[in-house]
Amino acid sequence: MQDRAAGAGGGGELFPVARQGIDRPLLLLGTDGFQDERFERSWSALLSRSPGCVARRRLGHASHWVFTDYAALVPQLAAAGLMTAEGRAAMVGGIDPVVSVPWVRERLRAFFVRYVGGAMSWRDRGGDLAGG
């Protein structure tokens, strides 16, 4: 059986993995609103020590929590006056979830289909979460 391991990371510091590198396909997703010197150093170290395929993508006008369900929830809270515009910007950035959610989904889907293979959505399996 062929080993088809692959991984994806959304933002953040990667020093534990960056020290040794990785020999499997890895997708790094970042935002322009969540980066600093430590972040850049850890990603650069990982890239330089990883002989496998490491893809790096950055989403503009966004912040770290855009890679979670907050991407859709936080803008609704802000629109309802339940959080400030500053709070929204700090969590998910100013990007519209109509743009951010499909952007993240498509990059994850394309990466895993390419390196792991097969359908990556329960909808693609007729709604069967077990994949059977």
Secondary structure as the mmCIF struct_conf table of DSSP 4:
data_model
#
loop_
_struct_conf.conf_type_id
_struct_conf.id
_struct_conf.beg_label_comp_id
_struct_conf.beg_label_asym_id
_struct_conf.beg_label_seq_id
_struct_conf.end_label_comp_id
_struct_conf.end_label_asym_id
_struct_conf.end_label_seq_id
STRN STRN1 GLY A 7 GLY A 10
BEND BEND1 GLY A 11 GLY A 12
HELX_RH_AL_P HELX_RH_AL_P1 PHE A 15 ALA A 18
TURN_TY1_P TURN_TY1_P1 ARG A 19 GLN A 20
BEND BEND2 ASP A 23 ARG A 24
STRN STRN2 LEU A 26 THR A 31
TURN_TY1_P TURN_TY1_P2 ASP A 32 GLY A 33
BEND BEND3 PHE A 34 PHE A 34
HELX_RH_AL_P HELX_RH_AL_P2 GLU A 37 SER A 48
TURN_TY1_P TURN_TY1_P3 ARG A 49 ARG A 49
BEND BEND4 GLY A 52 GLY A 52
STRN STRN3 VAL A 54 LEU A 59
TURN_TY1_P TURN_TY1_P4 GLY A 60 HIS A 61
HELX_RH_3T_P HELX_RH_3T_P1 HIS A 64 PHE A 67
BEND BEND5 THR A 68 THR A 68
TURN_TY1_P TURN_TY1_P5 ASP A 69 ASP A 69
HELX_RH_AL_P HELX_RH_AL_P3 TYR A 70 ALA A 79
TURN_TY1_P TURN_TY1_P6 ALA A 80 GLY A 81
BEND BEND6 LEU A 82 MET A 83
HELX_RH_AL_P HELX_RH_AL_P4 ALA A 85 MET A 91
TURN_TY1_P TURN_TY1_P7 VAL A 92 VAL A 92
BEND BEND7 GLY A 94 GLY A 94
HELX_RH_AL_P HELX_RH_AL_P5 PRO A 97 TYR A 115
TURN_TY1_P TURN_TY1_P8 VAL A 116 VAL A 116
BEND BEND8 GLY A 118 GLY A 118
BEND BEND9 SER A 121 SER A 121
HELX_RH_3T_P HELX_RH_3T_P2 TRP A 122 ARG A 125
TURN_TY1_P TURN_TY1_P9 GLY A 126 GLY A 127
TURN_TY1_P TURN_TY1_P10 LEU A 129 ALA A 130
#
